[in-house]
Amino acid sequence: MIGHLKVLDLTDDRGLLCGRLLADLGADVVQVEPAAGSTARRSAPLVPPAAGRGDEVSLVWETFGANRRGVSLDLDGATGQERFRRLARAADVVVTSMPRQWLTDRGLDPARLRDQDPTLVCVTITGFGWDGPKAGYADTDLVVWAAGGPLEPHRDGGRPPLRISVPQAYLHAGADAAAGALTAVLARARTGVGQVVDVSAQVSAAAATLARVLATAVGDANPEWQKQPLVRTDQSGSGAATPNSLKKWHCADGIVELHLSMGPAAGAFTNRLFAWIAEEGLLPGDVATWDWRTVPDRFTAGDLTTDDLERARAAVRSFLLTRTKEQVVAASLERRLLAMAIYDSADVLASRHLADRGFWSTLEVAGVEVRVPGVLAQVTGGPGPSLRRPAPRLGEHTDEVLAEWLPLARPVVDESTSSTVPRPSAPAGDARGALSGLKVLDLSWVVAGPLIGRQLADFGAEVVRVESSTRVETARLMQPFHRGEQHLEGSALFGNCNAGKWGLTLDLKSPEGQGVARDLVAWADVVVESFSPGQLAKWGLDPATLRAERPDLVVVSTSIAGQSGPWSRLAGYGNVGSSLSGFQHLVGWPDRLPLGPFGPYTDYVGPRLALPALLAALERRRLTGEGCYVDLSQVEAGVFFLSPQVAHAAYDGTVAERRGNADATMAPHGVHACRPEDGRDRFVAVVVRHERDWCALAATIQRPDLAARSELLTAAGRLAVADELEAAVSAWTADRSATEVEHLLQAAGVPAHVASSSADFLTDPQLTYRGHLVQLPSGRHGTTYVEGPRWQLSATPGGPRRAAPSLGQHNEHVLRTLLGYEAERVAALTQKGVLA
């Protein structure tokens, strides 16, 4: 889709995914490495080299580094630096995750590159942003995860908060960088100039909190939602606010993720579960009569007690022990249950569904043919993403690329100038945003689909969000709520996913409602939908029908398992996606049941892959006038983010396991309790990357005895006594404030950060500097808060232009102004109940 684009990639392991996604979508991506090779070549998991020769082989490099060409340049020397600048003048996009000072010292920073070529798009991927009070912070995946907010609520009992056992923060940032790059490319088509795309991994990670980072800002600051009374049990089915012990169940051959969801939005799923158990004769008679849609009301009225609920749980517990994982998956498909087997990487590899959808590609890794994720999304009606070549050997394509690219270098505009690139900002919006003129019909709901439309709206697209007031959007029922009061117009989660959109209520079951929808399709350039596969076809609104009428239309479907294959009928939320992709298995303590990622994790991952695919489709549409259909599976998106771990299982059968906060290559690497504040537990993440960090840490915590032990100067030596070192750090942090610990260690150059609560997020000086929390007028609440865009653009800055719509708020505007309906027609639709 973007085969005409040239991308110069100067990233290490922190930004590698960006280039992989752009290459999969067709771009010619050239990786630049120093003579010693990228640090990604040494990132775990590692496997032995072929025939025992050479260094260990990184599966991070082999998977996320695939699909590109590679050159080796001496960027410490003048010749290598000048060659890089010439290559940049041949490129459309330069992507880097190198530190700002490192780039500036070598004349490779965005300011210098864009001074020489103003058409260039420069993408920077950093832990905290290109500038600001924390721009120079030392960071790692764990430290960024702590700063962004997903770490703090992720608890299993009284132990410290947990990360996901494999790095994730920079994968979110890398995917955001790919989307940001393509947003800037689309803007350049209109303006003729490039710009800087500033991606902060801290901001990217915050998307994985289910908007929990907004809780204090909107006045719902209960620090432990999971301990709230049963009457406020999470109704999403994701289990995000439910204790782990209540949503993980043993089955005959493993573990099952199952949440006894209740309430009007998701109680029907539980009704179907108990109907299955009743058919087997294993359900107490009175429990068989419950309607789980009304169970919360019965608790409030006192008709049911926690003892009653425990009897129901006991029946489920006994029943599941008689069923295998595959039987549970089959029943979930047949009966539409919110119950799902928890897969590990070996289970993922064995999935018939993924094989049937053509998800896998094959790479040779250390002399072994292994299956790896190869398709980030299925595309119909245009060239789809594909894996075409393995990761390059060091310097493999240097001569080839220099011969091809250097003659294409654009002339230097004015080498004598030394202007600075404007600091990216996030104002309230720009009528001429990067995507100005784009029209989007948003038929999605909850989180994964709406987040796609939200990012498009942030950068100037006109997005119409269709809802029903009779089948209420689940996200409207989910915390955090303004002032802690549950109300259909009070969810900050809904507000965060839908800011900047026009809101229309429409009965899509009625012929008249379907007619309005078809008019909206005729108006739109893009349709985003997340209905269960097959539902739109019943209404004559399926992608094939729409595209037959509008060949230039871009349609994106996002669902749990995709539109085809044995699992396509799976119902549920992102917890089902994270179960089947391997994430549920990978989070928790080794001596306990898996905890699973906080919230419906693949709801955050899916949009990260859907957006680059959608934006690439729009760039192709701009050039050819042709649309296409993008089918995004949350399961596949999750597996894509676990590419190195799945490749490891394919290589030699090694199954990645949960390991608490420990790391395979770094120690200390943990989360430590600090002095409580305001009656709340406080924690800080602390990581040692190498010898220099270790010496600085030992000095800061005043442990000369540890500093004197020579074996601790190596990673292997520290890993051998990791528990002892973690205990030493914990002893030092215990009587200090988390903020003090962060500041002392960062001053010494040691990666550390408070495990940010929503209160920390609201007052974080880096986020304040970036303007990330945006205050918007709100009819019901006076003002509300939403997060800003996931990437910042220097020339066409984006941001939410208005608060998320209340139910039916913009019916008149959408129908009268956008579609041109007469007042009489709108009145007739209203009278018939179509606009409901």
Steps between C-alpha positions, in 0.01 A plus 500: 500500500792737561759349269598848379628607844862483612565475875841545661494318834746601773337318791621249754290236676270778629375609158543193283130423462430828320716405204363147494141628469587750226696233313212252530276762341739526207752774581868456413645512852876524542641429846816690594732330749841583645794267442419314825141443389172611647433431868191317375734223383573429867142519633347196669372245423826364357571167331833334410652590161486256210768230527621665819679781313474866591291676762163397633209594277235743623143408421404865550730589212394206285130581532459876546815569296373302203376635165762769454839553347802582715798731470791554736639851547758648736283772647782617727696610194442789261472275193232278656308802627500666159389176334212477743394857424509425126294184551254707701462739204403201285250376758142600566517412870780470755421311820728508803498388861849627573546748789465866409850599606654209310326613181579867550870432561515323161289747305228241448221659704168595338588870498814444291340246269195715433706814453660322207171354372172653622297226326638236735282338766708433813361262763652489848422218745611571856402397849346832602501722194751699299518782755360594839605451864529120469634485145842402632375229735670162491237246406416139422179318417412452869574863589287632213221256590508642853497861378216444254257357753438132410725371781340653811153339488641163398501320836473143618429518872747685718800463271647786293334601174584284199620563150436272204786249508628598155571857383195685368531876554719570199289275278204730567724798428642344185154430361393856586810624319399313184155658512650841574739470206217421261286782642785741422543349151131563429535858628803553276290411195294812570762739642809396310715495813594240756509537877613340825297218653570481874407169664524460877493140622356626830200642314467189286498274806220701660258367241528161674326624817137499382498877568583436866760778476209747481338389826636776724445765233127418479455443872480119514819435689414176682848344505379140507197447281552127521399514868171678441169341599349240272224739398766686299649189345650581164240440230732501201578131515869587488553438870709818524355589839462148635751323729707237327362223721151571362585474130761221464377141517667160472374267228597142422826589321576861585347832595197687375427873503136550592325796656149459643391824342174647614275792418311603186805531275660159545283288731363301206844340454480357852143384443625288211781355712259384769265361237789277385570384854129434561485281190764280660296476820768672711320817606301563821135554414461854629818623331366368170217754522722808545511763231852641524390818328305588818737351760649840602150632573421191706817553705399859562152389608639232729342209309844347442809482721866423451427149629258454212764614256752258648261211442479602136878525479542156658280351228713665232819383670391136511370507145814645340718228654319257272578696182822551299625830363389411150155402623466840663606675178251292300219579745584870493458492124183292500331671793653851486657491845748733667719202593833432339795265534826665598751412227878497526731551202493130411119504492512807278728324253264204486193715429308374195323835481822696449621250243172513310523880479849486353644686795838329508815559300824304513846632580831322535635570847841364597467227239146402602181570304253661744148635469457865593208745483493624144178694443409799717157522333312332215435729203250447217492718189860611523851383582510361852778512759757227447830372633737489201853467634690402817676745730820617331846382591721781628579727205345254254358763264738792555640515145162427343316773691770763457500437125121528482427780744791745485429611141143578613608735779319832474720811490573670831263794542736720700775337703593827669175541690468376856132545572342286765202277450198636689417309814208267431191595692145378547258792470127455490497426130567636155239552229772411251625194680710229341186305403280800425230414248486129590148376581454197725195296595566332836278195555719355774454481875670452840877563464689342209295645215426843650871559568563482125245774429628707791852523354360597161282768659798638692673587174210669325279223363123547529381188686134404551451253782177297475345363820171364626321634805316168536809279494732714706869510410688292760770761550236744629452262794869476591720687746643748561191717542478873560484552877480121536132497401398237247301665222462444126653842437765473769761247384846645447590182310227570244608863494861410434415265213256734328614858549480712187226294331148588394240282672195347328250257651355261245293182501697289254246216528239708322491540119493878543805489726685287249410756234655778708809283548531452123480877453780537755705245308447705184626806691801328656850415381555245777273264692621345828286223649522242777175307475507123537602348166193456281279754676544779246416261217154449653442873457651525152790701640779242476836615359460306175167667425623845601815474291311370200309828506803709602829353367688794650373426853744383769330268749664379821353218708639429844389187683631246748624243249435645155227460242593147390627178649371264772509767773333778301174468695668550838323756716656710771751767581876543506542252784402226253757634254773506764409146610531353151806703400709392801497814714287363783752222553791742510398730784530413867725341760660162427345348814145622433227481239551736209370847569466609140557853372299783654172533316412371152860519379455429130250786489809721531719297263248458217466873419878530502518271195172608341602866476818455292309265269214749464731797442701302244172418323417872494840583349442238230148637444645847458725375222271250327144595598446141617371394840537166675377291791717451811414211732677542836496216754576582863638149553741542210599848616583356841704217352682754279611683815632166630692414184835427672339271757298310239813463285680354803232235539522425128881481517541246779174472691590751770182643652529849646384507862388768741782618722360778717712809440825312440683529169704251299804728456482781760525504879397669721173531309206546731223704659556604860279623780566850627361698793115509485346837422146611587418149610600350167773257406769653282746323273790580272651304211881469505716342228873448449595466134879466519810545713479878513141485628602242759784709639275806517224305674731343757640844583157663523356238736823518702600136468880503462502131587307423184708741295813316611386163361665463162259229381218755515659709225360257243138434411552126553636562848208724596242261356646218710415688821204703373284434806772629732539818295127563480483466878778757536315749284173437685668561836622838374168609344281391794529819707527747213231658287461360150567843350823534698616159381425588139684830519806366683546211260434701185752759620749213510399386151319187621165419332225548759147634514206514734228247419268780391148519637237717335595774749864479390392504138300819553797686650787339305719793385593328173138437407413856603778630277365299206142612571395138502197533727255721316212679672186537287160660555233244587127572514426268792818546701611852414842371401651161438848359440626279223845393391664675210613329180739204514753682284572869453559676169709816476332660196141375511444441871193308602282447800137455599279784382201425724383258766351164406137526394209433732238262363349654186671832562577570135207332324389828342851598392579163345170464316435861403852636446709199400235303309280789391169354622199729510352582840182307417697181432687530828174556685347191338800287596475628856129425521552143375768439766775451242728751675524293817 
